[in-house]
């Protein structure tokens, strides 16, 4: 599969999750097509789009409402508040970034399931 095909496939999945067509330019201003992305940035952009798709999949029905930076910040703030509540007295414990990301993902999944 070509780079263009991979990017377009991921954008199509993101669009289905958001309930509308999305363009590369929404995520990478100045790039109307995958071929416009500088060679040195292509792998990073494709991985970022794949992570966005995975995050939207995790969010289930909330994907269409949680697309802007502000929307995502509100969602993360809710997840962080839930973590604070759950781990209250353990806030001083050491935790890896991988574990922290997993904790946030778990709370976002709870929020998404409750919002069905």
Secondary structure as UniProt FT lines:
FT   HELIX           3..18
FT   HELIX           24..27
FT   TURN            29..30
FT   HELIX           34..36
FT   HELIX           39..41
FT   HELIX           42..58
FT   HELIX           60..65
FT   HELIX           69..87
FT   HELIX           88..90
FT   TURN            91..92
FT   HELIX           97..114
//
